[in-house]
Amino acid sequence: MKSAALVYGTSAYLIFLGTFLYAIGFVTQYIVPKTIDTGAPTSLTNALAINLLLLSTFAFQHSGMARQGFKRLFARFASPVIERSSYVLLASLTLLLLFWQWQPIPTVIWNIESPALAGLVIAGEFLGWLIVLYSTFLISHFELFGLTQVISHFAGRLTAPVKFKTPGLYRLIRHPIYLGFIIAFWSTPVMTLGHLMFASVTTAYIFVGIWLEERDLVALFGDEYRKYRERVAMLLPGLF
Ligand SMILES: C[S@@+](CC[C@H](N)C(=O)[O-])C[C@H]1O[C@@H](n2cnc3c(N)ncnc32)[C@H](O)[C@@H]1O
């Protein structure tokens, strides 16, 4: 069982890694075959309906499985050791479905023609992705994606309960990973209606996600998190 959990967790992690790299290509439109703006356009109503369904599927999976209630339910049917890996695996699969079935809406909302400004915006886009990846390492990348749990189990060690941490960027804002996503999704030299839909819905979802996540963090860490919330901004230092 220990080896099976290790193979499962490692596979889930590798699938996540592939999905994360594909996500960068999907949004930035580099290297990957299917991006946010490619594919045969369908009617506007069709595209809006399909894209909204894909985004909602991801949001429900992602938020639903992250709740403590779901984790308790999971523990009744499977080992908690593979709970995080299962979450990561399903999140990756719903994202891959989104990339595959996403309907482009090519209407251009803005197009930055100045090469210098476009270059700056592209740099911002990649900076956003870098902030996401870097911040996952600040609060424990391998634990966040389930690998620590299966490796510890395989080695016969107990995984320590999640610790509340505020290193680096977490001293400035409470949600650097989400800020990185917002920067990555909005910084584009050519904004199409399809991309705008993606950026708007995911940003709205991030705010819902923050509300749900902070409720859990207060329940888990109590006053420590409440004080942190009073002291540190949510997304923009000094602003909100
Ligand atoms: C996808 S991460 C996003 C973290 C954070 N909201 C951000 O944007 O950087 C979600 C996980 O991080 C955990 N988490 C959030 N803030 C944390 C902190 N300061 N220390 C440890 N874990 C944290 C949450 O409990 C949740 O399991």
PDBQT file of the ligand as one rigid body, heavy atoms in Angstrom, charges set to zero:
ROOT
HETATM    1  C1  LIG A 301      -3.139  27.419  -3.460  1.00  0.00    +0.000 C 
HETATM    2  S1  LIG A 301      -2.512  27.781  -1.871  1.00  0.00    +0.000 S 
HETATM    3  C2  LIG A 301      -2.752  29.526  -1.850  1.00  0.00    +0.000 C 
HETATM    4  C3  LIG A 301      -2.086  30.170  -0.686  1.00  0.00    +0.000 C 
HETATM    5  C4  LIG A 301      -2.346  31.659  -0.564  1.00  0.00    +0.000 C 
HETATM    6  N1  LIG A 301      -3.758  31.928  -0.575  1.00  0.00    +0.000 N 
HETATM    7  C5  LIG A 301      -1.665  32.436  -1.640  1.00  0.00    +0.000 C 
HETATM    8  O1  LIG A 301      -2.343  32.968  -2.544  1.00  0.00    +0.000 OA
HETATM    9  O2  LIG A 301      -0.432  32.546  -1.600  1.00  0.00    +0.000 OA
HETATM   10  C6  LIG A 301      -3.761  27.233  -0.786  1.00  0.00    +0.000 C 
HETATM   11  C7  LIG A 301      -3.239  26.501   0.437  1.00  0.00    +0.000 C 
HETATM   12  O3  LIG A 301      -2.313  27.297   1.129  1.00  0.00    +0.000 OA
HETATM   13  C8  LIG A 301      -2.564  27.237   2.527  1.00  0.00    +0.000 C 
HETATM   14  N2  LIG A 301      -2.085  28.497   3.082  1.00  0.00    +0.000 N 
HETATM   15  C9  LIG A 301      -2.504  29.739   2.798  1.00  0.00    +0.000 A 
HETATM   16  N3  LIG A 301      -1.795  30.668   3.486  1.00  0.00    +0.000 NA
HETATM   17  C10 LIG A 301      -0.899  29.978   4.239  1.00  0.00    +0.000 A 
HETATM   18  C11 LIG A 301       0.132  30.357   5.152  1.00  0.00    +0.000 A 
HETATM   19  N4  LIG A 301       0.380  31.632   5.430  1.00  0.00    +0.000 N 
HETATM   20  N5  LIG A 301       0.870  29.373   5.738  1.00  0.00    +0.000 NA
HETATM   21  C12 LIG A 301       0.639  28.085   5.463  1.00  0.00    +0.000 A 
HETATM   22  N6  LIG A 301      -0.318  27.649   4.604  1.00  0.00    +0.000 NA
HETATM   23  C13 LIG A 301      -1.075  28.591   3.987  1.00  0.00    +0.000 A 
HETATM   24  C14 LIG A 301      -4.058  27.048   2.628  1.00  0.00    +0.000 C 
HETATM   25  O4  LIG A 301      -4.439  26.421   3.819  1.00  0.00    +0.000 OA
HETATM   26  C15 LIG A 301      -4.339  26.170   1.431  1.00  0.00    +0.000 C 
HETATM   27  O5  LIG A 301      -4.204  24.813   1.747  1.00  0.00    +0.000 OA
ENDROOT
TORSDOF 0
